[in-house]
Amino acid sequence: MTATAATIDPIADPAWRRLLERSPSAGVFHHPLWLELLRAQYGYEFEACCIGNGTGIEAGIPVALVESRLTGRRLVSIPFSDVCAPVTAHDADPTALEDLGLALVEQAGRSGLELTVHAPLPSAPGAFVQPSFYRHLLPLADDAAEVERRFSKSQIKRGIKKARREGLEVERRTDRAALDAFYALHLQTRRRLGVPTQPKRFIRRFERLFEQGLGFVMLALDAGEPIAAAVFLTFNGTVTYKYGASDARKLAKRPNNLLFAETIRWACEAGYETLDFGRTDIGNDGLRAFKRAWGAEESELAYTYLTERPPEAGAGLRDRVLGTTISHSPAFVGRLIGAALYRHAG
């Protein structure tokens, strides 16, 4: 049957959910609740570019319209999502992905807007496919001990042992208080890194995802006090590390080692297949080494740009000045900058 291109509402149209259910490649950033969260927080409009065969959708990708006085009108798939590759049904025609690339080019052409896809999409004619980050995926197993044997003895296992000697404990939670505990550490961490902080209401919106079984907060506690925390999202067999934060004064106790170790153990016992450590900047060799030390498999993560020229790599002068300002100011400054700018940066 001849394939046809169409656009649908990936939040409201049940056909999009049916595609996710039929796709081994579907991730949490394709999920209607993640798209709904971004719409509620930042006001983005969404549509999914799809390829159908008359009986259902075979392939598709959600696209957000970002309208900004600072960064212009453009299309992004998907803002604030580390990876958002096309979704293909398990029984899709082999040509569906190629047809989707052509449909995306046509969509961008009709709109007259630049399009960024947070994944490689070589089937889109004329697009720039540019390595932008590294990605680290850890294969899981039914037996957590099998995964733990792949941990680095020097960097990871010793840190886990030290955290336990220090008496640290870990809790997996889904309540608002846990999100607020994460956010308090998040403010400290983002200031230390010189990065704007998302609005607190954005982080609290994750409670809706958690209510639907799409994630949790993991807290590392020292005498009951949170000293490290991470937000994980869960969907379709994958646990995705989204955000992490910690108290710099307590890092010597290795809370993050214990936090990830307990997350991996829980994920194995819960039947998940993969832990996605998320994207890593190309120049961040220390973070790359930390993720590889867990046994994660490293690969380049390319983004696709339908534009006249690809973006320049690396941080510009404006980003460096902004980072210096945030790191040398009270935490509320990074929070105010984040509230003002994040919608435009999607």
ChimeraX attribute file (.defattr): number of C-alpha atoms within 10 A of each C-alpha:
attribute: neighborCount
match mode: 1-to-1
recipient: residues
	/A:1	8
	/A:2	6
	/A:3	17
	/A:4	15
	/A:5	20
	/A:6	16
	/A:7	17
	/A:8	17
	/A:9	17
	/A:10	24
	/A:11	21
	/A:12	12
	/A:13	12
	/A:14	12
	/A:15	15
	/A:16	25
	/A:17	16
	/A:18	13
	/A:19	21
	/A:20	24
	/A:21	14
	/A:22	17
	/A:23	19
	/A:24	14
	/A:25	16
	/A:26	23
	/A:27	22
	/A:28	24
	/A:29	22
	/A:30	29
	/A:31	19
	/A:32	20
	/A:33	18
	/A:34	21
	/A:35	23
	/A:36	19
	/A:37	18
	/A:38	22
	/A:39	15
	/A:40	13
	/A:41	15
	/A:42	15
	/A:43	15
	/A:44	19
	/A:45	17
	/A:46	24
	/A:47	17
	/A:48	22
	/A:49	22
	/A:50	30
	/A:51	27
	/A:52	21
	/A:53	16
	/A:54	11
	/A:55	7
	/A:56	15
	/A:57	25
	/A:58	26
	/A:59	29
	/A:60	32
	/A:61	25
	/A:62	28
	/A:63	28
	/A:64	23
	/A:65	20
	/A:66	22
	/A:67	17
	/A:68	14
	/A:69	8
	/A:70	10
	/A:71	12
	/A:72	12
	/A:73	17
	/A:74	19
	/A:75	25
	/A:76	22
	/A:77	27
	/A:78	26
	/A:79	25
	/A:80	16
	/A:81	17
	/A:82	20
	/A:83	23
	/A:84	25
	/A:85	23
	/A:86	24
	/A:87	25
	/A:88	26
	/A:89	21
	/A:90	15
	/A:91	9
	/A:92	18
	/A:93	15
	/A:94	10
	/A:95	12
	/A:96	23
	/A:97	23
	/A:98	16
	/A:99	20
	/A:100	29
	/A:101	23
	/A:102	15
	/A:103	21
	/A:104	24
	/A:105	18
	/A:106	14
	/A:107	18
	/A:108	17
	/A:109	13
	/A:110	9
	/A:111	12
	/A:112	12
	/A:113	16
	/A:114	18
	/A:115	25
	/A:116	24
	/A:117	25
	/A:118	23
	/A:119	22
	/A:120	22
	/A:121	21
	/A:122	15
	/A:123	15
	/A:124	22
	/A:125	13
	/A:126	12
	/A:127	22
	/A:128	21
	/A:129	20
	/A:130	17
	/A:131	15
	/A:132	20
	/A:133	18
	/A:134	18
	/A:135	23
	/A:136	22
	/A:137	22
	/A:138	22
	/A:139	16
	/A:140	24
	/A:141	19
	/A:142	15
	/A:143	12
	/A:144	17
	/A:145	11
	/A:146	12
	/A:147	20
	/A:148	19
	/A:149	12
	/A:150	16
	/A:151	18
	/A:152	15
	/A:153	14
	/A:154	9
	/A:155	14
	/A:156	24
	/A:157	20
	/A:158	14
	/A:159	19
	/A:160	23
	/A:161	15
	/A:162	18
	/A:163	23
	/A:164	16
	/A:165	10
	/A:166	15
	/A:167	12
	/A:168	22
	/A:169	19
	/A:170	22
	/A:171	16
	/A:172	19
	/A:173	16
	/A:174	21
	/A:175	16
	/A:176	17
	/A:177	12
	/A:178	22
	/A:179	25
	/A:180	15
	/A:181	18
	/A:182	25
	/A:183	22
	/A:184	17
	/A:185	20
	/A:186	25
	/A:187	22
	/A:188	21
	/A:189	21
	/A:190	22
	/A:191	24
	/A:192	17
	/A:193	12
	/A:194	22
	/A:195	22
	/A:196	25
	/A:197	25
	/A:198	22
	/A:199	18
	/A:200	16
	/A:201	11
	/A:202	15
	/A:203	18
	/A:204	17
	/A:205	18
	/A:206	24
	/A:207	21
	/A:208	17
	/A:209	20
	/A:210	19
	/A:211	12
	/A:212	9
	/A:213	13
	/A:214	22
	/A:215	25
	/A:216	23
	/A:217	25
	/A:218	25
	/A:219	29
	/A:220	27
	/A:221	18
	/A:222	18
	/A:223	11
	/A:224	11
	/A:225	12
	/A:226	23
	/A:227	26
	/A:228	28
	/A:229	31
	/A:230	26
	/A:231	23
	/A:232	23
	/A:233	23
	/A:234	21
	/A:235	17
	/A:236	17
	/A:237	18
	/A:238	23
	/A:239	27
	/A:240	23
	/A:241	19
	/A:242	17
	/A:243	16
	/A:244	19
	/A:245	22
	/A:246	24
	/A:247	16
	/A:248	13
	/A:249	8
	/A:250	12
	/A:251	14
	/A:252	12
	/A:253	21
	/A:254	22
	/A:255	30
	/A:256	25
	/A:257	24
	/A:258	25
	/A:259	24
	/A:260	21
	/A:261	21
	/A:262	20
	/A:263	22
	/A:264	23
	/A:265	18
	/A:266	14
	/A:267	22
	/A:268	22
	/A:269	14
	/A:270	11
	/A:271	14
	/A:272	20
	/A:273	17
	/A:274	20
	/A:275	23
	/A:276	22
	/A:277	24
	/A:278	18
	/A:279	21
	/A:280	21
	/A:281	14
	/A:282	17
	/A:283	11
	/A:284	11
	/A:285	10
	/A:286	9
	/A:287	13
	/A:288	20
	/A:289	13
	/A:290	15
	/A:291	22
	/A:292	18
	/A:293	18
	/A:294	26
	/A:295	19
	/A:296	24
	/A:297	15
	/A:298	17
	/A:299	12
	/A:300	16
	/A:301	22
	/A:302	20
	/A:303	24
	/A:304	23
	/A:305	24
	/A:306	22
	/A:307	15
	/A:308	10
	/A:309	10
	/A:310	15
	/A:311	11
	/A:312	7
	/A:313	10
	/A:314	11
	/A:315	8
	/A:316	9
	/A:317	9
	/A:318	8
	/A:319	13
	/A:320	12
	/A:321	11
	/A:322	15
	/A:323	19
	/A:324	15
	/A:325	16
	/A:326	23
	/A:327	20
	/A:328	13
	/A:329	13
	/A:330	13
	/A:331	20
	/A:332	15
	/A:333	17
	/A:334	27
	/A:335	21
	/A:336	14
	/A:337	17
	/A:338	18
	/A:339	17
	/A:340	14
	/A:341	16
	/A:342	16
	/A:343	21
	/A:344	17
	/A:345	13
	/A:346	22
